[in-house]
Amino acid sequence: MRNYCFGCIDLRNTIIVLLLTFIFNSCKTTRQPGNNSIGTLKLVGQYTIPYNISFNNTTVGGLSGIDYNPATGEYYMICDDRSAINPARFYTAKLWFNNTSFDSVSITNVTTLRMPNGSAYPDSKTNPALTPDPEAMRYNPVKKCLVWSSEGERIVTPQDTVITNPGIYEISLAGEYIDSFALPNQFLMQATENGPRRNGVFEGLGFSGNYKHMFVSLEEPRYEDGPRAEVTDGPAFTRIIKYNAQTRQPIAQYAYKLEPVATPATPANAFKVNGISDILPLSDHQLLTIERSFSTGTRECTIKVFLADLENATDISNVNSLSQDTHFKPATKKLLYNFTALNRYIDNIEGVTFGPVLPNGHKSLVFVADNNFSDKEESQFFVFELVP
C-alpha cells in the first residue's frame, strides 16, 4: 500500500552507456557478487521529489544515502539535516519502477536517530558537541540492523571552537543506538590543521557481499595526506577504511586518488570540491566509487562512477602522512560512467544502491541526490538497468 506518493513519471527514451554488470545469486538477504564482465547500462527513468514536501511533520530533503532491503522491498534513505529543521532522521520508501518506466517514489516512514541515552540528537544551538552530520546508511541483513555515518564537526574561529569526531554507528530499524565502530586516531577531529577536514569525512560506506567486511570512505584528503582536489591534476589522496563488520574493528586502510575538480569556480577563489560521495562494494577488493565535483558559479554537479580495486593497494593504516611517505600503492580505478552522458541537469548525487531484479531478469542500480534543502537544487532519483 502506498502511504505517500509524489506522482509519477515515465521516461521512455533510454541512453545506453558503457558500464560493467555484475552477476549475483538469488539469495534474498545477502548480496554475493560473482564474476564481473563489461556490459551496458540503460537508463530506466528519473524522478524528482517536489521541494519541501512534508511527511509526518518532517521536511523531506537532504537525502544523502540510500540502501535497499530485498526482504521487504524497502529503501532506507538517511537525511543530512543536522537536527536544524527536524531531529536527525532517516526515511523508509518504496520506489515504483520496472525495466521500462520509473513511476513514483513513496515515502512510507520516518525514523528518528537516537543517541546512546535514547534521546534524539540536538541541534547545533542546543548542544553543538552532540550534533551529528548524517551522510551514509546501509542495511545489514545478517545482524538485521542499520549502520550510518556522521562527518562530525570542525569549527575553529576566533569566536568559537567546536570539535566533534566523526562516527559510524549500528542502530536498530527503530533508530535505537546499538554500538559504534572503532575510530582510528587518524580520523579524530583536531583544532589544528591535522586530521580530517570539515565536511570531508565519512561520506560513503558499504558491505562486501558476504557482510563480513564493511568499507568506509573519506570524501576528501586529511590535512596530513596532502592538498584537496584542484582544477589541475595533483596528489589528492583520500582514504578507504576496511572494517571487520562483526567486531566493528578496522583491519586495513587504502589510498585512493581523486580526479581534478571538473570546472573552475567563479570567482576563481570561490568554493569548489571533488570527493567521494558514496561507495558500493562488489567484493572484498572491488567497489564502485562515486566522485562528485561542484564549483561555485556552475549550478549542476559533475558525477563520475569508477570501478576501484584494492587488491594490490598498500595497507596504509600505519602511515600518518601520504604527502611525506609516498612509498605506497593506491587503489587502481577505471572510469565506468560519467553522468554528463545524460545531457540533462544533474544534482548532488550522494547515494547509490543495487535495487531489485527487474522483470526481465536484469539487475537495477539506483542513485539519489541531496538537494541540501535548497529550492535551487533537486532531490533526484535515477534508476538504471544493468544489461549483460
BELUR-V435203 format. One record per helix or strand of 2 or more residues. SS is the DSSP state (alpha for helix, beta for strand). FROM is the first residue (numbers start at 1). TO is the last residue. If there is no record, write none. Layout:
BEGIN
ss & from & to
SS & FROM & TO
SS & FROM & TO
END
This chain:
BEGIN
ss & from & to
beta & 16 & 24
beta & 33 & 49
beta & 54 & 55
beta & 58 & 59
beta & 63 & 69
beta & 74 & 79
beta & 89 & 97
beta & 102 & 112
alpha & 124 & 130
beta & 134 & 140
beta & 145 & 150
beta & 153 & 156
beta & 161 & 164
beta & 167 & 171
beta & 177 & 180
alpha & 185 & 187
beta & 202 & 207
beta & 213 & 218
beta & 237 & 244
beta & 249 & 257
beta & 272 & 281
beta & 286 & 295
beta & 302 & 309
beta & 332 & 338
alpha & 339 & 342
beta & 348 & 357
beta & 363 & 370
beta & 379 & 387
END
